[in-house]
Amino acid sequence: EHQGLEPSTMEALDVLVRIPMAAGVDSLNVAAAGAIALYEIEYGVG
């Protein structure tokens, strides 16, 4: 997780989603990341 996805994995993706994080936050667990993604899908980005 610290270094992100492998380049070969990134090349196989149809869509790449990034979640910007505040300074000092190193990572999100999958439940938090999923909740953020679903919120943005439901209520719109930005």
N, CA and C of each residue as an Amber inpcrd file, in Angstrom:
protein
   138
   0.8050000  -1.1950000   0.0000000   0.0000000   0.0000000   0.0000000
   0.8500000   1.2600000   0.0000000   1.9390000   1.2300000   0.6920000
   2.7470000   2.4450000   0.8270000   3.2050000   2.9710000  -0.5180000
   3.5080000   2.0850000  -1.4390000   4.0190000   2.4990000  -2.7410000
   2.9380000   2.5210000  -3.8160000   1.7260000   2.1540000  -3.4920000
   0.6530000   2.1520000  -4.4810000   0.6130000   0.8610000  -5.2760000
  -0.1400000   0.8990000  -6.3590000  -0.3120000  -0.2830000  -7.2010000
   0.9020000  -0.5180000  -8.0870000   1.0980000  -1.7620000  -8.4460000
   2.1580000  -2.1150000  -9.3820000   1.8430000  -1.5020000 -10.7490000
   2.8650000  -1.1070000 -11.5090000   2.6240000  -0.5520000 -12.8490000
   1.8020000  -1.4800000 -13.7440000   2.0300000  -2.7850000 -13.6650000
   1.2680000  -3.7210000 -14.5020000  -0.2130000  -3.7230000 -14.1270000
  -0.5080000  -3.5350000 -12.8580000  -1.8980000  -3.4440000 -12.4120000
  -2.5290000  -2.1600000 -12.9300000  -1.7900000  -1.0590000 -12.8460000
  -2.2990000   0.2310000 -13.3150000  -2.6120000   0.1820000 -14.8070000
  -1.7870000  -0.5000000 -15.5790000  -1.9940000  -0.5950000 -17.0240000
  -3.2490000  -1.3860000 -17.3700000  -3.6600000  -2.3010000 -16.5020000
  -4.8280000  -3.1410000 -16.7620000  -6.1460000  -2.4670000 -16.3750000
  -6.0860000  -1.3360000 -15.7110000  -7.3010000  -0.6660000 -15.2360000
  -8.0550000   0.0270000 -16.3620000  -9.3760000   0.0180000 -16.2620000
 -10.2200000   0.8130000 -17.1550000 -10.3980000   2.2210000 -16.5950000
 -10.4550000   2.3270000 -15.2700000 -10.6580000   3.6110000 -14.5920000
  -9.7550000   3.6410000 -13.3660000  -9.1340000   4.7720000 -13.1360000
  -8.3230000   4.9680000 -11.9390000  -8.9650000   6.0750000 -11.1150000
  -9.2150000   5.8040000  -9.8520000  -9.8330000   6.7760000  -8.9530000
  -8.8220000   7.1420000  -7.8860000  -8.6910000   8.4270000  -7.6430000
  -7.7930000   8.8970000  -6.5880000  -8.6100000   9.6280000  -5.5360000
  -8.2630000   9.4220000  -4.2810000  -8.9020000  10.1290000  -3.1780000
  -7.8470000  11.0280000  -2.5580000  -7.9880000  12.3520000  -2.7110000
  -7.0060000  13.2500000  -2.1060000  -7.0940000  13.1670000  -0.5820000
  -5.9400000  13.2490000   0.0740000  -5.9120000  13.1370000   1.5270000
  -5.2280000  14.3520000   2.1330000  -5.6190000  14.6630000   3.3470000
  -5.0530000  15.7980000   4.0670000  -3.6030000  15.5130000   4.4410000
  -2.8630000  16.5730000   4.6620000  -1.4710000  16.4370000   5.1010000
  -1.4220000  15.6150000   6.3850000  -0.4890000  14.7060000   6.4420000
  -0.3140000  13.8760000   7.6270000  -1.0900000  12.5700000   7.5880000
  -1.9850000  12.4120000   6.6150000  -2.7370000  11.1660000   6.4740000
  -2.0110000  10.3080000   5.4460000  -1.5600000   9.1350000   5.8670000
  -0.7730000   8.2680000   4.9920000  -1.6170000   7.3010000   4.1770000
  -2.7430000   6.8580000   4.7430000  -3.5500000   5.8750000   4.0290000
  -4.9660000   5.8530000   4.5900000  -5.8610000   5.2200000   3.8550000
  -7.2290000   4.9800000   4.2940000  -7.4680000   3.4780000   4.2750000
  -8.2610000   2.9850000   5.2250000  -8.6000000   1.5690000   5.1340000
  -9.6730000   1.3880000   4.0690000  -9.9030000   0.1740000   3.6620000
 -10.8050000  -0.0860000   2.5410000 -12.2300000   0.3520000   2.8530000
 -12.6640000   0.2550000   4.1060000 -14.0170000   0.6870000   4.4620000
 -14.1650000   2.1950000   4.3000000 -13.1810000   2.9560000   4.7390000
 -13.2290000   4.4140000   4.6050000 -13.1550000   4.8240000   3.1390000
 -12.2680000   4.2110000   2.3820000 -12.1350000   4.5380000   0.9600000
 -13.4170000   4.1920000   0.2080000 -14.0010000   3.0570000   0.5220000
 -15.2600000   2.6600000  -0.1130000 -16.3920000   3.6100000   0.2220000
 -16.4620000   4.0370000   1.4800000 -17.5040000   4.9790000   1.8930000
 -17.3630000   6.3070000   1.1590000 -16.1440000   6.7880000   1.0180000
 -15.9030000   8.0430000   0.2910000 -16.3110000   7.8890000  -1.1680000
 -15.9120000   6.7950000  -1.7900000 -16.2370000   6.5680000  -3.2000000
 -17.7460000   6.4750000  -3.4070000 -18.4350000   5.7340000  -2.5540000
 -19.8840000   5.6030000  -2.6950000 -20.6020000   6.9200000  -2.4510000
 -20.1280000   7.7050000  -1.5080000 -20.7090000   9.0280000  -1.2610000
 -20.5850000   9.9020000  -2.5050000 -19.4090000   9.9170000  -3.1120000
 -19.1920000  10.7410000  -4.3020000 -20.0320000  10.2560000  -5.4830000
 -20.2030000   8.9440000  -5.6020000 -21.0550000   8.4040000  -6.6660000
 -22.5020000   8.8370000  -6.4540000 -22.9710000   8.7640000  -5.2240000
 -24.3650000   9.0940000  -4.9150000 -24.6540000  10.5890000  -5.0010000
 -23.7610000  11.4070000  -4.4600000 -24.0400000  12.8340000  -4.3160000
 -23.2590000  13.7270000  -5.2720000 -22.4110000  13.1470000  -6.0700000
 -21.6760000  13.9260000  -7.0640000 -20.3320000  14.4000000  -6.5690000
 -19.4130000  14.4740000  -7.4820000 -18.0510000  14.9040000  -7.1640000
 -18.0150000  16.4170000  -7.1270000 -17.3670000  16.9520000  -6.0610000
 -17.1780000  18.3920000  -5.9500000 -18.4090000  19.0610000  -5.5210000
